[in-house]
């Protein structure tokens, strides 16, 4: 029996940005050690501060607020959503 921790599949998920269609990664909050960061290469690490953001939802035009869980990796877009 080993105490090996397996990476969470949720962190490995890649989605398409709803604005530009580019690859988007999940955002992980909290302190991460370098070895954990290396294991999850398609994850954006945001540190310990979770800040609520206000945005206009592209599909409906409604103003929403929340903590982003996804970030577009296109440097020209950088759309963040939950």
N, C-alpha and C positions, 0 to 999 in steps of 0.2 A: 504494500500500500504506500502510495506517495502522496505528498501534500502539494503536488504541482497544480498551479492555478492555470486554467485554460482561458484564453482571451474571450471576452464577450463578443458574440456574433453581432450584436447591435452596433458596436463600435466599428466593426468592419464594413458595415453597410455603406454603399455609395448610392446617392440619388441624383436625379437630374434637377437642376435649378428650374423652378417654375417660371422664372423671368427670361433667362437666356438659353436654357437647355444644357448648360455646361455641367461638368461633374461637381457634385457637392458632397461635403463630408460632414459627419456628425461632430458636434462640439462637445468636448469633455471639460467639465469644470472641476477644480480641485488641484491639489498638489500631486504631481506625477513625477516619479523617479525617471531618470534617463532611460533605464532599461525597459520600463513600461511604455514610454513614448516610442521607443524603437520598435516595439512589438506591434504598435498600432499606427502604422505609417499613414493611413488614410483617415486620420482623426485630427481635428483642429483642437489644440489645447489652449484654453482660455484663462487658465489660472484660477485663483480662488474667488474672485469677485464676480458674482452673478448680478448683472444689471438688467433691469427691465427696460425694454426699448419700445418705442411707439413707431408704428409703420402703417402705411396704406397697403392693404392687401391687394395685390395686382389683379386678381380675378374679379373682385367685387367693388373695389374702390373704397371699402369701409376702413375706418381708422381702428386699429387693434393695438393692444399692448401685451407684452409677454417677454419671457426669457428665451432668446434664440437657442434652438437645438440643432440647427443646420446652417451651414455657411457655404455659399458658392465659391468655388476656387478660381473662377475667372477674375483676373485682376481688374478688368474693366467693369464688372458687375458687382461682385462681393455682396449680393443679396443675402440677408440672414433671416431665417424664419423658424417657427415653432410648430 
